[in-house]
Amino acid sequence: MNVKKFNKKGNEQYKVLLQSTLSKDTVSNIDYKNFEQLLKNRNLTEEIACAKKIDIKDFDNRFELGKYLNQILSDCNHSEIDNDECLWNWLSCFFMEKILSAKGGRDIARFQFTRAREGRRNLIRTPWMLYNINGENSKFSLPSALHIHSNECETYSSRPELFRNAVVGELCMDLYWDKENNKVFANATDHRKQGRAGVLYPRLYKKILELSKVYDLWSINVTNLKELIGEEFESIKIEANKKNSSKSKNPIWKRNEQLVVLKHYFEATDPIKLSKDKYKVKEISKLLKSLEENKDIEKQENFRSEEGVRRKILNFCAIDPRIEDEDGLDHYSKGDEKIFMEFYNNDKKINEINTMYEIIIRKN
């Protein structure tokens, strides 16, 4: 679909429809259809000639959305689109089904762009803006789902001294982004604990302001900037690394454990529904924990937890050729793939699972 923007009349109709929808207790499919009809109405919109075609996609987080929008709008003149209310409201309308959630906030500033201070809370323009300025270094500020304006994003995007300086963005990624686990370090933006060292706000922000009075922070490199702010701001990373090193990881899944899950997987008419069946998942988790071979090993609190079982089922879903790619979890192990394909589409081998399952259970 071609990217468009509302004309003046269309923009006003969008505001009225948005206000009406947000005032409801629940949003229905009819409401989403109303937004869809509005954004396609030729009498209320005009095309953006410089933009690439746009599609509705599933995004893991706001960072991926910002990256996509930056690509779609990369040929447009930045000064013409940066504060174009009619464009950002049309894009919000386009992604309404993704950003308006029963679990998300109903603050109108999330869905209607204005140039006022509230504009930073817009769920569509803000990820584009942060990615446009900082590229991959905006990842730490946009880790949340599309319908959530996170604390990281609020803290960062509301302070131009931080987000407009690409070197500061690089510094924040180094200080606050856990590369190993692909998420923000715990407590990186938690300024509620009085005097907590190293957090993004207010301590780093104040430090950046202090340094900017003496140094040209727009031309400094990240190594020198780290030296200037001092070791205090490494505390979040050091604290997280200590926690990680003190933890012993849960052991790799054994063949018998995989077989227990596969037995239920191949019996299920819909493995995706199985992963959501709390009773069945709890039953499998309890059985795995009670296996004789697991009684004497060192375990973490989450050893073969219900979440672990659910993820294992979804790992198998990702391998299963019968199931659409987006329904599973991509990060499955080679061991998962090997054992799944050993039994997949082989009735004789699946019958063996039932026999092996009974043997495994009898050992308990």
Secondary structure, DSSP 8 states (H G I E B T S, - for coil): ---EEE-HHHHHHHHHHHHHHHTSSS--HHHHHHHHHHHH-TTSEEE-TTS--------SSHHHHHHHHHHHTTTS-HHHHTT-HHHHHHHHHHTHHHH--TTS---GGGTS--SSGGGGG-TTHHHHHHHHHHGGGGGGG--S-TT---HHHHHHHT-HHHHT-HHHHHHHHHHHEETTTTEE-TTTT---STT-TT-IIIIIHHHHHHHHTTS-TTT--HHHHHHHH-GGGGHHHHHHHHHHHH--------HHHHHHHHHHHHH-S-HHHHHH-HHHHHHHHHHHHH-GGGTTS---TTTT-HHHHHHHHHHHHHH-TTS-GGGS-S---HHHHHHHHHHTT-HHHHHHHHHHHHHHHHT-
